[in-house]
Amino acid sequence: MLCVTGPPPSSAGFLTSRGPCPLRTSGTHDAPTSHPRRFAQRPGGQRPGVTAVEQIPDGIRAGCPKRMVFGPCGGVRDDGGCEVAAQPCVFLDPPLPRWTGPVPPRPAPSADGLLARSRRGPVVLSDLTVRPFDRACVRAVVGALAPVSDGLLIGEHQDRPDLPPTLMAADVLAAGGRPWTTLACRDRNRLVLEQELAGLAEVGVDGVLCVTGDARGPGVRPGVTSVFDLDGTRLAALAAEAGLTVAVPESPDAPPLALRPARVAEKQRAGAQLVVLNHVASAARLAAFTAAARAAGATLPFVAAVAVYTDERSARVLQRFPGLHLDDAAVQRVLDAPDPVAAGIVAAVAEARALLAVPGVVGVNLSGLASARDEETAAAVKAEVATRIREGA
Ligand code: SF4
């Protein structure tokens, strides 16, 4: 392996600087004051078939630490505070940024993929929780979950880096799973995102979940920069152009509540074919959100998150996540039960049934750690939940 620093891009305008080494500092959290409006033609280094036109609407908001254009992110605190900085989120007030770029063509979903299956009945999308850099663990977890899941969602965690997305997807496919790969804008610049999208298309993933990405937590890998060249909406457009089936996230219970339903419609215009929703406190709350999204023009199907937890740690991890709401009374009932594992499975199946009854919801995402014991035990718990949901038990 030849390891090089590499020359800067020819567009870099910082070579006369006598400050810190520019190659070290470029790509971090500069305020978005100098977004290029549009490129008239494809500049050098652009992958064929992918537009170089940046979709930057008028009136972009300065001050977002993630440099988002199509904000807000899902991490807005309950009081409207920013997930990253000690300030209010800059996207709390209308208007919501509108997608004004081209509407990419939607590739036809694969015949036996999750989207096609969702037209025949409810689908189960299971989070794939594995030990990082442990391919034997991937095989074991996929072996447990793939037979009872319509898709396996490969995560992209700020504190648990793993093998590159394309390689993970190939491993999941080889183990018999149907991968949906999460791709986040936090750790990769636009060029590397394009590389991963091309790779995921080559590998043959069922779909890609395009997210901006949660910020790296305090004390997690100090000195590692965060990139955020793009946000989830622009990444969704790139992914659709790359011929991938695109899912996007949304957080119904994160501020600004009134603007979130319309975000779904904007992401659909950018190329999304599916929405994977974050946890909400009740089915009634979910129904209100999906109805509002329909009223705002969204027609795509929803996958609702089901919290799978069977012990203190797996419950608390979910409860601590910004922008995510659980039914705290239901959590306590599981933790106080004589057999919390059995109670957690029953609670997850009951929540799934309630959410699947909401109009527009075509499936559930089995989400969360499920068990603090180990990844194989957690997979067995999720597999049991998935089996009962599918059997209608
Ligand atoms: S909460 Fe998210 S979208 Fe809002 S300003 Fe902070 S990083 Fe940006």
Residues whose N, C-alpha, C, O or C-beta is under 5 A from the ligand:
A	BS01	SF4	G63 C64 P65 K66 M68 G71 P72 C73 G75 V76 G81 C82 E83 V84 P88 C89 V90 F91
